[in-house]
Amino acid sequence: MRSVEQGESFTITRNGTPIGRLIPIRRRTFVPKAEVMAAFATSPILDADRFRNDIDGAIDPTFSDREW
């Protein structure tokens, strides 16, 4: 487990056949707010009504004809 804590990965085998992997959990990387805001500054503006209409046009928003 110490090796996994230090970043090492292992392949788990049964009778020589790989059956799984033991890998370290990636730690979250902090991204400064200014960097996130800069990335979103160049993204397109979302029109919520138009988005909803697109979704409703693709999927029937009513439940009346569904059998539960």
CHARMM-style PDB file with segment names, atoms N, HN, CA, C and O in Angstrom:
ATOM      1  N   MET     1       0.819  -1.183   0.000  1.00  0.00      PROA
ATOM      2  CA  MET     1       0.000   0.000   0.000  1.00  0.00      PROA
ATOM      3  C   MET     1       0.872   1.259   0.000  1.00  0.00      PROA
ATOM      4  O   MET     1       0.490   2.283  -0.567  1.00  0.00      PROA
ATOM      5  N   ARG     2       2.036   1.179   0.634  1.00  0.00      PROA
ATOM      6  HN  ARG     2       2.346   0.347   1.094  1.00  0.00      PROA
ATOM      7  CA  ARG     2       2.919   2.357   0.622  1.00  0.00      PROA
ATOM      8  C   ARG     2       3.319   2.724  -0.804  1.00  0.00      PROA
ATOM      9  O   ARG     2       3.383   3.899  -1.165  1.00  0.00      PROA
ATOM     10  N   SER     3       3.585   1.697  -1.602  1.00  0.00      PROA
ATOM     11  HN  SER     3       3.533   0.742  -1.308  1.00  0.00      PROA
ATOM     12  CA  SER     3       3.976   1.961  -2.993  1.00  0.00      PROA
ATOM     13  C   SER     3       2.850   2.643  -3.762  1.00  0.00      PROA
ATOM     14  O   SER     3       3.096   3.547  -4.560  1.00  0.00      PROA
ATOM     15  N   VAL     4       1.618   2.208  -3.520  1.00  0.00      PROA
ATOM     16  HN  VAL     4       1.418   1.474  -2.872  1.00  0.00      PROA
ATOM     17  CA  VAL     4       0.472   2.839  -4.178  1.00  0.00      PROA
ATOM     18  C   VAL     4       0.351   4.282  -3.711  1.00  0.00      PROA
ATOM     19  O   VAL     4       0.097   5.178  -4.516  1.00  0.00      PROA
ATOM     20  N   GLU     5       0.531   4.513  -2.407  1.00  0.00      PROA
ATOM     21  HN  GLU     5       0.737   3.785  -1.753  1.00  0.00      PROA
ATOM     22  CA  GLU     5       0.501   5.883  -1.881  1.00  0.00      PROA
ATOM     23  C   GLU     5       1.543   6.763  -2.566  1.00  0.00      PROA
ATOM     24  O   GLU     5       1.334   7.963  -2.742  1.00  0.00      PROA
ATOM     25  N   GLN     6       2.653   6.163  -2.946  1.00  0.00      PROA
ATOM     26  HN  GLN     6       2.823   5.188  -2.803  1.00  0.00      PROA
ATOM     27  CA  GLN     6       3.744   6.916  -3.571  1.00  0.00      PROA
ATOM     28  C   GLN     6       3.597   7.002  -5.090  1.00  0.00      PROA
ATOM     29  O   GLN     6       4.488   7.498  -5.779  1.00  0.00      PROA
ATOM     30  N   GLY     7       2.448   6.508  -5.615  1.00  0.00      PROA
ATOM     31  HN  GLY     7       1.724   6.105  -5.056  1.00  0.00      PROA
ATOM     32  CA  GLY     7       2.174   6.679  -7.036  1.00  0.00      PROA
ATOM     33  C   GLY     7       2.354   5.457  -7.906  1.00  0.00      PROA
ATOM     34  O   GLY     7       2.117   5.525  -9.112  1.00  0.00      PROA
ATOM     35  N   GLU     8       2.770   4.334  -7.329  1.00  0.00      PROA
ATOM     36  HN  GLU     8       2.963   4.279  -6.349  1.00  0.00      PROA
ATOM     37  CA  GLU     8       2.996   3.136  -8.130  1.00  0.00      PROA
ATOM     38  C   GLU     8       1.685   2.399  -8.385  1.00  0.00      PROA
ATOM     39  O   GLU     8       0.803   2.382  -7.526  1.00  0.00      PROA
ATOM     40  N   SER     9       1.553   1.788  -9.565  1.00  0.00      PROA
ATOM     41  HN  SER     9       2.269   1.802 -10.263  1.00  0.00      PROA
ATOM     42  CA  SER     9       0.373   1.006  -9.937  1.00  0.00      PROA
ATOM     43  C   SER     9       0.752  -0.462 -10.053  1.00  0.00      PROA
ATOM     44  O   SER     9       1.899  -0.799 -10.345  1.00  0.00      PROA
ATOM     45  N   PHE    10      -0.225  -1.332  -9.820  1.00  0.00      PROA
ATOM     46  HN  PHE    10      -1.157  -1.059  -9.583  1.00  0.00      PROA
ATOM     47  CA  PHE    10       0.010  -2.769  -9.882  1.00  0.00      PROA
ATOM     48  C   PHE    10      -1.101  -3.454 -10.663  1.00  0.00      PROA
ATOM     49  O   PHE    10      -2.259  -3.043 -10.604  1.00  0.00      PROA
ATOM     50  N   THR    11      -0.739  -4.507 -11.399  1.00  0.00      PROA
ATOM     51  HN  THR    11       0.202  -4.842 -11.447  1.00  0.00      PROA
ATOM     52  CA  THR    11      -1.718  -5.355 -12.061  1.00  0.00      PROA
ATOM     53  C   THR    11      -1.935  -6.573 -11.183  1.00  0.00      PROA
ATOM     54  O   THR    11      -0.982  -7.246 -10.790  1.00  0.00      PROA
ATOM     55  N   ILE    12      -3.200  -6.853 -10.876  1.00  0.00      PROA
ATOM     56  HN  ILE    12      -3.974  -6.307 -11.195  1.00  0.00      PROA
ATOM     57  CA  ILE    12      -3.547  -7.998 -10.042  1.00  0.00      PROA
ATOM     58  C   ILE    12      -3.853  -9.163 -10.974  1.00  0.00      PROA
ATOM     59  O   ILE    12      -4.611  -9.021 -11.934  1.00  0.00      PROA
ATOM     60  N   THR    13      -3.254 -10.323 -10.681  1.00  0.00      PROA
ATOM     61  HN  THR    13      -2.638 -10.439  -9.902  1.00  0.00      PROA
ATOM     62  CA  THR    13      -3.456 -11.491 -11.535  1.00  0.00      PROA
ATOM     63  C   THR    13      -3.992 -12.666 -10.737  1.00  0.00      PROA
ATOM     64  O   THR    13      -3.808 -12.755  -9.523  1.00  0.00      PROA
ATOM     65  N   ARG    14      -4.657 -13.562 -11.444  1.00  0.00      PROA
ATOM     66  HN  ARG    14      -4.806 -13.490 -12.430  1.00  0.00      PROA
ATOM     67  CA  ARG    14      -5.089 -14.846 -10.874  1.00  0.00      PROA
ATOM     68  C   ARG    14      -4.593 -15.914 -11.838  1.00  0.00      PROA
ATOM     69  O   ARG    14      -4.983 -15.944 -13.005  1.00  0.00      PROA
ATOM     70  N   ASN    15      -3.733 -16.782 -11.340  1.00  0.00      PROA
ATOM     71  HN  ASN    15      -3.416 -16.758 -10.392  1.00  0.00      PROA
ATOM     72  CA  ASN    15      -3.133 -17.830 -12.170  1.00  0.00      PROA
ATOM     73  C   ASN    15      -2.468 -17.242 -13.416  1.00  0.00      PROA
ATOM     74  O   ASN    15      -2.531 -17.828 -14.497  1.00  0.00      PROA
ATOM     75  N   GLY    16      -1.833 -16.082 -13.256  1.00  0.00      PROA
ATOM     76  HN  GLY    16      -1.781 -15.607 -12.378  1.00  0.00      PROA
ATOM     77  CA  GLY    16      -1.110 -15.451 -14.353  1.00  0.00      PROA
ATOM     78  C   GLY    16      -1.961 -14.612 -15.292  1.00  0.00      PROA
ATOM     79  O   GLY    16      -1.438 -13.996 -16.220  1.00  0.00      PROA
ATOM     80  N   THR    17      -3.270 -14.580 -15.060  1.00  0.00      PROA
ATOM     81  HN  THR    17      -3.696 -15.081 -14.306  1.00  0.00      PROA
ATOM     82  CA  THR    17      -4.168 -13.806 -15.914  1.00  0.00      PROA
ATOM     83  C   THR    17      -4.534 -12.496 -15.220  1.00  0.00      PROA
ATOM     84  O   THR    17      -5.033 -12.514 -14.095  1.00  0.00      PROA
ATOM     85  N   PRO    18      -4.292 -11.362 -15.876  1.00  0.00      PROA
ATOM     86  CA  PRO    18      -4.657 -10.082 -15.262  1.00  0.00      PROA
ATOM     87  C   PRO    18      -6.167 -10.004 -15.016  1.00  0.00      PROA
ATOM     88  O   PRO    18      -6.966 -10.293 -15.907  1.00  0.00      PROA
ATOM     89  N   ILE    19      -6.544  -9.610 -13.797  1.00  0.00      PROA
ATOM     90  HN  ILE    19      -5.894  -9.375 -13.074  1.00  0.00      PROA
ATOM     91  CA  ILE    19      -7.965  -9.487 -13.461  1.00  0.00      PROA
ATOM     92  C   ILE    19      -8.315  -8.104 -12.906  1.00  0.00      PROA
ATOM     93  O   ILE    19      -9.492  -7.796 -12.721  1.00  0.00      PROA
ATOM     94  N   GLY    20      -7.326  -7.286 -12.645  1.00  0.00      PROA
ATOM     95  HN  GLY    20      -6.370  -7.536 -12.796  1.00  0.00      PROA
ATOM     96  CA  GLY    20      -7.625  -5.968 -12.095  1.00  0.00      PROA
ATOM     97  C   GLY    20      -6.379  -5.127 -11.981  1.00  0.00      PROA
ATOM     98  O   GLY    20      -5.270  -5.571 -12.277  1.00  0.00      PROA
ATOM     99  N   ARG    21      -6.590  -3.881 -11.538  1.00  0.00      PROA
ATOM    100  HN  ARG    21      -7.491  -3.520 -11.298  1.00  0.00      PROA
ATOM    101  CA  ARG    21      -5.478  -2.961 -11.330  1.00  0.00      PROA
ATOM    102  C   ARG    21      -5.643  -2.282  -9.997  1.00  0.00      PROA
ATOM    103  O   ARG    21      -6.754  -1.943  -9.590  1.00  0.00      PROA
ATOM    104  N   LEU    22      -4.546  -2.087  -9.325  1.00  0.00      PROA
ATOM    105  HN  LEU    22      -3.643  -2.362  -9.656  1.00  0.00      PROA
ATOM    106  CA  LEU    22      -4.512  -1.319  -8.083  1.00  0.00      PROA
ATOM    107  C   LEU    22      -3.735  -0.053  -8.409  1.00  0.00      PROA
ATOM    108  O   LEU    22      -2.535  -0.095  -8.680  1.00  0.00      PROA
ATOM    109  N   ILE    23      -4.442   1.077  -8.380  1.00  0.00      PROA
ATOM    110  HN  ILE    23      -5.417   1.111  -8.160  1.00  0.00      PROA
ATOM    111  CA  ILE    23      -3.825   2.339  -8.774  1.00  0.00      PROA
ATOM    112  C   ILE    23      -4.085   3.398  -7.715  1.00  0.00      PROA
ATOM    113  O   ILE    23      -5.086   3.330  -7.003  1.00  0.00      PROA
ATOM    114  N   PRO    24      -3.195   4.372  -7.605  1.00  0.00      PROA
ATOM    115  CA  PRO    24      -3.428   5.451  -6.642  1.00  0.00      PROA
ATOM    116  C   PRO    24      -4.592   6.327  -7.092  1.00  0.00      PROA
ATOM    117  O   PRO    24      -4.818   6.521  -8.287  1.00  0.00      PROA
ATOM    118  N   ILE    25      -5.315   6.845  -6.126  1.00  0.00      PROA
ATOM    119  HN  ILE    25      -5.132   6.688  -5.156  1.00  0.00      PROA
ATOM    120  CA  ILE    25      -6.385   7.789  -6.426  1.00  0.00      PROA
ATOM    121  C   ILE    25      -5.733   9.121  -6.753  1.00  0.00      PROA
ATOM    122  O   ILE    25      -4.868   9.604  -6.023  1.00  0.00      PROA
ATOM    123  N   ARG    26      -6.161   9.701  -7.856  1.00  0.00      PROA
ATOM    124  HN  ARG    26      -6.864   9.308  -8.449  1.00  0.00      PROA
ATOM    125  CA  ARG    26      -5.611  11.005  -8.231  1.00  0.00      PROA
ATOM    126  C   ARG    26      -6.128  12.070  -7.284  1.00  0.00      PROA
ATOM    127  O   ARG    26      -7.321  12.143  -6.989  1.00  0.00      PROA
ATOM    128  N   ARG    27      -5.235  12.866  -6.833  1.00  0.00      PROA
ATOM    129  HN  ARG    27      -4.266  12.807  -7.074  1.00  0.00      PROA
ATOM    130  CA  ARG    27      -5.625  13.987  -5.989  1.00  0.00      PROA
ATOM    131  C   ARG    27      -6.163  15.093  -6.888  1.00  0.00      PROA
ATOM    132  O   ARG    27      -5.674  15.306  -7.998  1.00  0.00      PROA
ATOM    133  N   ARG    28      -7.170  15.786  -6.391  1.00  0.00      PROA
ATOM    134  HN  ARG    28      -7.567  15.613  -5.490  1.00  0.00      PROA
ATOM    135  CA  ARG    28      -7.732  16.887  -7.166  1.00  0.00      PROA
ATOM    136  C   ARG    28      -6.697  17.989  -7.323  1.00  0.00      PROA
ATOM    137  O   ARG    28      -5.928  18.282  -6.408  1.00  0.00      PROA
ATOM    138  N   THR    29      -6.695  18.582  -8.488  1.00  0.00      PROA
ATOM    139  HN  THR    29      -7.320  18.344  -9.232  1.00  0.00      PROA
ATOM    140  CA  THR    29      -5.796  19.685  -8.765  1.00  0.00      PROA
ATOM    141  C   THR    29      -6.566  20.988  -8.598  1.00  0.00      PROA
ATOM    142  O   THR    29      -7.608  21.187  -9.221  1.00  0.00      PROA
ATOM    143  N   PHE    30      -6.057  21.856  -7.770  1.00  0.00      PROA
ATOM    144  HN  PHE    30      -5.210  21.694  -7.263  1.00  0.00      PROA
ATOM    145  CA  PHE    30      -6.695  23.146  -7.554  1.00  0.00      PROA
ATOM    146  C   PHE    30      -6.451  24.031  -8.764  1.00  0.00      PROA
ATOM    147  O   PHE    30      -5.322  24.174  -9.232  1.00  0.00      PROA
ATOM    148  N   VAL    31      -7.516  24.614  -9.254  1.00  0.00      PROA
ATOM    149  HN  VAL    31      -8.433  24.498  -8.873  1.00  0.00      PROA
ATOM    150  CA  VAL    31      -7.409  25.570 -10.355  1.00  0.00      PROA
ATOM    151  C   VAL    31      -7.864  26.923  -9.816  1.00  0.00      PROA
ATOM    152  O   VAL    31      -8.993  27.054  -9.343  1.00  0.00      PROA
ATOM    153  N   PRO    32      -7.004  27.919  -9.882  1.00  0.00      PROA
ATOM    154  CA  PRO    32      -7.376  29.239  -9.371  1.00  0.00      PROA
ATOM    155  C   PRO    32      -8.615  29.790 -10.074  1.00  0.00      PROA
ATOM    156  O   PRO    32      -8.822  29.558 -11.266  1.00  0.00      PROA
ATOM    157  N   LYS    33      -9.434  30.521  -9.320  1.00  0.00      PROA
ATOM    158  HN  LYS    33      -9.265  30.710  -8.353  1.00  0.00      PROA
ATOM    159  CA  LYS    33     -10.675  31.084  -9.847  1.00  0.00      PROA
ATOM    160  C   LYS    33     -10.416  31.939 -11.090  1.00  0.00      PROA
ATOM    161  O   LYS    33     -11.171  31.867 -12.060  1.00  0.00      PROA
ATOM    162  N   ALA    34      -9.376  32.728 -11.064  1.00  0.00      PROA
ATOM    163  HN  ALA    34      -8.763  32.786 -10.277  1.00  0.00      PROA
ATOM    164  CA  ALA    34      -9.074  33.603 -12.202  1.00  0.00      PROA
ATOM    165  C   ALA    34      -8.840  32.788 -13.474  1.00  0.00      PROA
ATOM    166  O   ALA    34      -9.237  33.203 -14.563  1.00  0.00      PROA
ATOM    167  N   GLU    35      -8.199  31.638 -13.336  1.00  0.00      PROA
ATOM    168  HN  GLU    35      -7.876  31.301 -12.452  1.00  0.00      PROA
ATOM    169  CA  GLU    35      -7.932  30.787 -14.496  1.00  0.00      PROA
ATOM    170  C   GLU    35      -9.226  30.178 -15.043  1.00  0.00      PROA
ATOM    171  O   GLU    35      -9.411  30.093 -16.257  1.00  0.00      PROA
ATOM    172  N   VAL    36     -10.113  29.759 -14.150  1.00  0.00      PROA
ATOM    173  HN  VAL    36      -9.963  29.828 -13.164  1.00  0.00      PROA
ATOM    174  CA  VAL    36     -11.407  29.209 -14.569  1.00  0.00      PROA
ATOM    175  C   VAL    36     -12.230  30.284 -15.273  1.00  0.00      PROA
ATOM    176  O   VAL    36     -12.807  30.039 -16.333  1.00  0.00      PROA
ATOM    177  N   MET    37     -12.280  31.460 -14.686  1.00  0.00      PROA
ATOM    178  HN  MET    37     -11.811  31.659 -13.825  1.00  0.00      PROA
ATOM    179  CA  MET    37     -13.055  32.555 -15.271  1.00  0.00      PROA
ATOM    180  C   MET    37     -12.501  32.943 -16.646  1.00  0.00      PROA
ATOM    181  O   MET    37     -13.269  33.274 -17.550  1.00  0.00      PROA
ATOM    182  N   ALA    38     -11.196  32.906 -16.808  1.00  0.00      PROA
ATOM    183  HN  ALA    38     -10.572  32.637 -16.074  1.00  0.00      PROA
ATOM    184  CA  ALA    38     -10.588  33.222 -18.100  1.00  0.00      PROA
ATOM    185  C   ALA    38     -10.978  32.178 -19.145  1.00  0.00      PROA
ATOM    186  O   ALA    38     -11.219  32.520 -20.302  1.00  0.00      PROA
ATOM    187  N   ALA    39     -11.041  30.915 -18.746  1.00  0.00      PROA
ATOM    188  HN  ALA    39     -10.846  30.637 -17.806  1.00  0.00      PROA
ATOM    189  CA  ALA    39     -11.437  29.853 -19.674  1.00  0.00      PROA
ATOM    190  C   ALA    39     -12.891  30.023 -20.103  1.00  0.00      PROA
ATOM    191  O   ALA    39     -13.215  29.840 -21.276  1.00  0.00      PROA
ATOM    192  N   PHE    40     -13.767  30.373 -19.165  1.00  0.00      PROA
ATOM    193  HN  PHE    40     -13.504  30.522 -18.212  1.00  0.00      PROA
ATOM    194  CA  PHE    40     -15.182  30.558 -19.486  1.00  0.00      PROA
ATOM    195  C   PHE    40     -15.444  31.853 -20.248  1.00  0.00      PROA
ATOM    196  O   PHE    40     -16.472  31.979 -20.914  1.00  0.00      PROA
ATOM    197  N   ALA    41     -14.546  32.798 -20.162  1.00  0.00      PROA
ATOM    198  HN  ALA    41     -13.711  32.696 -19.621  1.00  0.00      PROA
ATOM    199  CA  ALA    41     -14.749  34.090 -20.824  1.00  0.00      PROA
ATOM    200  C   ALA    41     -14.842  33.943 -22.337  1.00  0.00      PROA
ATOM    201  O   ALA    41     -15.506  34.745 -22.992  1.00  0.00      PROA
ATOM    202  N   THR    42     -14.196  32.942 -22.896  1.00  0.00      PROA
ATOM    203  HN  THR    42     -13.656  32.290 -22.363  1.00  0.00      PROA
ATOM    204  CA  THR    42     -14.205  32.744 -24.348  1.00  0.00      PROA
ATOM    205  C   THR    42     -15.241  31.718 -24.794  1.00  0.00      PROA
ATOM    206  O   THR    42     -15.359  31.443 -25.988  1.00  0.00      PROA
ATOM    207  N   SER    43     -15.989  31.152 -23.858  1.00  0.00      PROA
ATOM    208  HN  SER    43     -15.893  31.375 -22.888  1.00  0.00      PROA
ATOM    209  CA  SER    43     -16.999  30.156 -24.232  1.00  0.00      PROA
ATOM    210  C   SER    43     -18.269  30.856 -24.704  1.00  0.00      PROA
ATOM    211  O   SER    43     -18.532  31.997 -24.325  1.00  0.00      PROA
ATOM    212  N   PRO    44     -19.058  30.167 -25.537  1.00  0.00      PROA
ATOM    213  CA  PRO    44     -20.290  30.799 -26.022  1.00  0.00      PROA
ATOM    214  C   PRO    44     -21.295  31.017 -24.896  1.00  0.00      PROA
ATOM    215  O   PRO    44     -21.309  30.281 -23.908  1.00  0.00      PROA
ATOM    216  N   ILE    45     -22.129  32.029 -25.057  1.00  0.00      PROA
ATOM    217  HN  ILE    45     -22.117  32.626 -25.859  1.00  0.00      PROA
ATOM    218  CA  ILE    45     -23.163  32.323 -24.068  1.00  0.00      PROA
ATOM    219  C   ILE    45     -24.319  31.356 -24.290  1.00  0.00      PROA
ATOM    220  O   ILE    45     -24.755  31.155 -25.423  1.00  0.00      PROA
ATOM    221  N   LEU    46     -24.807  30.768 -23.227  1.00  0.00      PROA
ATOM    222  HN  LEU    46     -24.453  30.932 -22.306  1.00  0.00      PROA
ATOM    223  CA  LEU    46     -25.897  29.804 -23.302  1.00  0.00      PROA
ATOM    224  C   LEU    46     -27.235  30.520 -23.163  1.00  0.00      PROA
ATOM    225  O   LEU    46     -27.472  31.233 -22.188  1.00  0.00      PROA
ATOM    226  N   ASP    47     -28.093  30.324 -24.138  1.00  0.00      PROA
ATOM    227  HN  ASP    47     -27.900  29.745 -24.930  1.00  0.00      PROA
ATOM    228  CA  ASP    47     -29.460  30.842 -24.074  1.00  0.00      PROA
ATOM    229  C   ASP    47     -30.312  29.726 -23.477  1.00  0.00      PROA
ATOM    230  O   ASP    47     -30.596  28.738 -24.155  1.00  0.00      PROA
ATOM    231  N   ALA    48     -30.720  29.869 -22.230  1.00  0.00      PROA
ATOM    232  HN  ALA    48     -30.489  30.671 -21.679  1.00  0.00      PROA
ATOM    233  CA  ALA    48     -31.419  28.802 -21.508  1.00  0.00      PROA
ATOM    234  C   ALA    48     -32.732  28.412 -22.183  1.00  0.00      PROA
ATOM    235  O   ALA    48     -33.053  27.226 -22.250  1.00  0.00      PROA
ATOM    236  N   ASP    49     -33.489  29.375 -22.679  1.00  0.00      PROA
ATOM    237  HN  ASP    49     -33.228  30.339 -22.625  1.00  0.00      PROA
ATOM    238  CA  ASP    49     -34.764  29.059 -23.340  1.00  0.00      PROA
ATOM    239  C   ASP    49     -34.551  28.274 -24.630  1.00  0.00      PROA
ATOM    240  O   ASP    49     -35.260  27.306 -24.903  1.00  0.00      PROA
ATOM    241  N   ARG    50     -33.578  28.695 -25.408  1.00  0.00      PROA
ATOM    242  HN  ARG    50     -33.002  29.481 -25.185  1.00  0.00      PROA
ATOM    243  CA  ARG    50     -33.286  27.982 -26.660  1.00  0.00      PROA
ATOM    244  C   ARG    50     -32.788  26.569 -26.370  1.00  0.00      PROA
ATOM    245  O   ARG    50     -33.157  25.620 -27.061  1.00  0.00      PROA
ATOM    246  N   PHE    51     -31.954  26.437 -25.353  1.00  0.00      PROA
ATOM    247  HN  PHE    51     -31.654  27.208 -24.791  1.00  0.00      PROA
ATOM    248  CA  PHE    51     -31.447  25.122 -24.958  1.00  0.00      PROA
ATOM    249  C   PHE    51     -32.607  24.210 -24.556  1.00  0.00      PROA
ATOM    250  O   PHE    51     -32.669  23.056 -24.980  1.00  0.00      PROA
ATOM    251  N   ARG    52     -33.526  24.730 -23.735  1.00  0.00      PROA
ATOM    252  HN  ARG    52     -33.475  25.667 -23.391  1.00  0.00      PROA
ATOM    253  CA  ARG    52     -34.679  23.940 -23.291  1.00  0.00      PROA
ATOM    254  C   ARG    52     -35.551  23.532 -24.476  1.00  0.00      PROA
ATOM    255  O   ARG    52     -36.022  22.395 -24.538  1.00  0.00      PROA
ATOM    256  N   ASN    53     -35.768  24.447 -25.410  1.00  0.00      PROA
ATOM    257  HN  ASN    53     -35.386  25.370 -25.360  1.00  0.00      PROA
ATOM    258  CA  ASN    53     -36.555  24.122 -26.603  1.00  0.00      PROA
ATOM    259  C   ASN    53     -35.888  23.033 -27.434  1.00  0.00      PROA
ATOM    260  O   ASN    53     -36.568  22.158 -27.970  1.00  0.00      PROA
ATOM    261  N   ASP    54     -34.567  23.082 -27.545  1.00  0.00      PROA
ATOM    262  HN  ASP    54     -34.015  23.793 -27.109  1.00  0.00      PROA
ATOM    263  CA  ASP    54     -33.839  22.034 -28.269  1.00  0.00      PROA
ATOM    264  C   ASP    54     -34.027  20.680 -27.595  1.00  0.00      PROA
ATOM    265  O   ASP    54     -34.261  19.675 -28.266  1.00  0.00      PROA
ATOM    266  N   ILE    55     -33.925  20.657 -26.276  1.00  0.00      PROA
ATOM    267  HN  ILE    55     -33.735  21.473 -25.731  1.00  0.00      PROA
ATOM    268  CA  ILE    55     -34.102  19.401 -25.535  1.00  0.00      PROA
ATOM    269  C   ILE    55     -35.531  18.893 -25.695  1.00  0.00      PROA
ATOM    270  O   ILE    55     -35.744  17.714 -25.979  1.00  0.00      PROA
ATOM    271  N   ASP    56     -36.511  19.778 -25.514  1.00  0.00      PROA
ATOM    272  HN  ASP    56     -36.338  20.736 -25.283  1.00  0.00      PROA
ATOM    273  CA  ASP    56     -37.914  19.378 -25.653  1.00  0.00      PROA
ATOM    274  C   ASP    56     -38.223  18.891 -27.063  1.00  0.00      PROA
ATOM    275  O   ASP    56     -39.067  18.013 -27.243  1.00  0.00      PROA
ATOM    276  N   GLY    57     -37.554  19.448 -28.056  1.00  0.00      PROA
ATOM    277  HN  GLY    57     -36.869  20.162 -27.910  1.00  0.00      PROA
ATOM    278  CA  GLY    57     -37.760  19.007 -29.432  1.00  0.00      PROA
ATOM    279  C   GLY    57     -37.190  17.626 -29.697  1.00  0.00      PROA
ATOM    280  O   GLY    57     -37.680  16.906 -30.566  1.00  0.00      PROA
ATOM    281  N   ALA    58     -36.166  17.256 -28.956  1.00  0.00      PROA
ATOM    282  HN  ALA    58     -35.768  17.842 -28.250  1.00  0.00      PROA
ATOM    283  CA  ALA    58     -35.530  15.955 -29.146  1.00  0.00      PROA
ATOM    284  C   ALA    58     -36.162  14.866 -28.296  1.00  0.00      PROA
ATOM    285  O   ALA    58     -36.147  13.693 -28.670  1.00  0.00      PROA
ATOM    286  N   ILE    59     -36.719  15.252 -27.149  1.00  0.00      PROA
ATOM    287  HN  ILE    59     -36.731  16.204 -26.845  1.00  0.00      PROA
ATOM    288  CA  ILE    59     -37.288  14.285 -26.208  1.00  0.00      PROA
ATOM    289  C   ILE    59     -38.674  14.762 -25.810  1.00  0.00      PROA
ATOM    290  O   ILE    59     -38.859  15.933 -25.478  1.00  0.00      PROA
ATOM    291  N   ASP    60     -39.641  13.869 -25.840  1.00  0.00      PROA
ATOM    292  HN  ASP    60     -39.491  12.918 -26.110  1.00  0.00      PROA
ATOM    293  CA  ASP    60     -41.004  14.226 -25.445  1.00  0.00      PROA
ATOM    294  C   ASP    60     -41.018  14.562 -23.958  1.00  0.00      PROA
ATOM    295  O   ASP    60     -40.712  13.699 -23.135  1.00  0.00      PROA
ATOM    296  N   PRO    61     -41.368  15.801 -23.593  1.00  0.00      PROA
ATOM    297  CA  PRO    61     -41.321  16.196 -22.184  1.00  0.00      PROA
ATOM    298  C   PRO    61     -42.522  15.730 -21.358  1.00  0.00      PROA
ATOM    299  O   PRO    61     -42.583  15.999 -20.158  1.00  0.00      PROA
ATOM    300  N   THR    62     -43.469  15.041 -21.979  1.00  0.00      PROA
ATOM    301  HN  THR    62     -43.419  14.823 -22.954  1.00  0.00      PROA
ATOM    302  CA  THR    62     -44.649  14.583 -21.232  1.00  0.00      PROA
ATOM    303  C   THR    62     -44.453  13.158 -20.744  1.00  0.00      PROA
ATOM    304  O   THR    62     -43.713  12.377 -21.342  1.00  0.00      PROA
ATOM    305  N   PHE    63     -45.125  12.832 -19.653  1.00  0.00      PROA
ATOM    306  HN  PHE    63     -45.727  13.467 -19.167  1.00  0.00      PROA
ATOM    307  CA  PHE    63     -45.034  11.496 -19.082  1.00  0.00      PROA
ATOM    308  C   PHE    63     -46.336  10.718 -19.241  1.00  0.00      PROA
ATOM    309  O   PHE    63     -46.416   9.560 -18.831  1.00  0.00      PROA
ATOM    310  N   SER    64     -47.350  11.336 -19.830  1.00  0.00      PROA
ATOM    311  HN  SER    64     -47.285  12.277 -20.164  1.00  0.00      PROA
ATOM    312  CA  SER    64     -48.684  10.743 -19.850  1.00  0.00      PROA
ATOM    313  C   SER    64     -48.755   9.414 -20.586  1.00  0.00      PROA
ATOM    314  O   SER    64     -49.579   8.571 -20.232  1.00  0.00      PROA
ATOM    315  N   ASP    65     -47.923   9.197 -21.594  1.00  0.00      PROA
ATOM    316  HN  ASP    65     -47.253   9.882 -21.882  1.00  0.00      PROA
ATOM    317  CA  ASP    65     -48.019   7.960 -22.362  1.00  0.00      PROA
ATOM    318  C   ASP    65     -47.037   6.882 -21.899  1.00  0.00      PROA
ATOM    319  O   ASP    65     -46.912   5.839 -22.541  1.00  0.00      PROA
ATOM    320  N   ARG    66     -46.360   7.123 -20.820  1.00  0.00      PROA
ATOM    321  HN  ARG    66     -46.461   7.970 -20.298  1.00  0.00      PROA
ATOM    322  CA  ARG    66     -45.402   6.134 -20.313  1.00  0.00      PROA
ATOM    323  C   ARG    66     -46.073   5.165 -19.365  1.00  0.00      PROA
ATOM    324  O   ARG    66     -46.917   5.545 -18.553  1.00  0.00      PROA
ATOM    325  N   GLU    67     -45.689   3.921 -19.481  1.00  0.00      PROA
ATOM    326  HN  GLU    67     -45.003   3.613 -20.141  1.00  0.00      PROA
ATOM    327  CA  GLU    67     -46.205   2.906 -18.566  1.00  0.00      PROA
ATOM    328  C   GLU    67     -45.177   2.672 -17.471  1.00  0.00      PROA
ATOM    329  O   GLU    67     -44.023   2.347 -17.751  1.00  0.00      PROA
ATOM    330  N   TRP    68     -45.596   2.835 -16.240  1.00  0.00      PROA
ATOM    331  HN  TRP    68     -46.534   3.099 -16.013  1.00  0.00      PROA
ATOM    332  CA  TRP    68     -44.705   2.602 -15.109  1.00  0.00      PROA
ATOM    333  C   TRP    68     -45.069   1.310 -14.520  1.00  0.00      PROA
ATOM    334  OT1 TRP    68     -44.457   0.883 -13.542  1.00  0.00      PROA
TER     335      TRP     68
END
